[in-house]
Amino acid sequence: MTASRIIVPLDYPNAALADAFVARVTPGECALKVGKELFTAAGPAYVSRLVGKGFRIFLDLKYHDIPNTVAQACKAAADLGVWMLNVHASGGRAMMSAAHDALREANPRPLLIGVTVLTSLDDAALREVGIGDGAAAQADRLAALARACNLDGVVCSPWEATAIKAAHGARFLAVTPGIRLAEGANHDQVRIATPEAARRAGSDYLVIGRAITQAADPAAVLGQINATLGMLE
C-alpha cells in the first residue's frame, strides 16, 4: 500500500488538544507535522510519543542558524525518530551541507527538506526584504542550492512545484503547504492550490490543515482526499 501523501499539521497550543485530533486518525491515513507552537509547548518527548504510535512525523522547525548549531539540531531531531525535518534554504550552502552531513549516520535517516519561500509571501512582500525578482525565481534559486547540497527536496508552493520538479527530477521532493479544498478559505496563505491541482503540478506531499483538523469527521475528509489523489497515480 502506498503511504498517504497528506501531511496534517498539529497546530495546537498543547498536547491534550493535539491528542484529541490524533485519536481520530490513523498512521495509514496521513503523516503529522509538529511545528514551533506544539513543539515549544509539549517538547521532544511528545514527538517521540507520536513516533511510537506509528505516525510519520514531519518536524517543521525550519532551522536557520550557523552551520554547527543547525547540524546539532538535526542530529537531535533524528534521534527522536522523525521521518522528515527542514531547514531554511536561505541559510546558505555551508549550513545546508552541515545539516546533510549531520544525518549521514542516522538510522533511519530522516528526509531533509529545504524551505524556499513561505507561502504567506507574495512578490510585493519579497520586494520589501530585498528580493526583487519574485517568489518563483527565488524558489527556483533556493531549490537549486538545496539540490547542490544533497537535500532530499524543498518546501515550496504548488505554484513552483512544476518548474522545480522539471529542473531537478522526480526524486527531488516537493512538499507543498498552501493546499485548500475547493470550498475552503485562504486564511493567511496566498500561493495556494487544491489537492488535485497540487498533485498534477508535481507536489509529492501536501500539507493540509484546517480543512481536516476542523472537520466534523477528519477521517472521512482524509479518505476522500486520499481516494482522489489515488486516482491521479
Secondary structure, DSSP 8 states (H G I E B T S, - for coil): -----EEEE---SSHHHHHHHHTTS-TTT-EEEE-HHHHHHH-HHHHHHHHHTT--EEEEEEE-S-HHHHHHHHHHHHHTT-SEEEEEGGG-HHHHHHHHHHTTT-SS--EEEEE-S-TT--HHHHHHTT--SHHHHHHHHHHHHHHHTT-SEEE--HHHHHHHHHHH-TTSEEEE--B--TT---TT-SS-B-HHHHHHHT-SEEE--HHHHTSSSHHHHHHHHHHHHHHT-
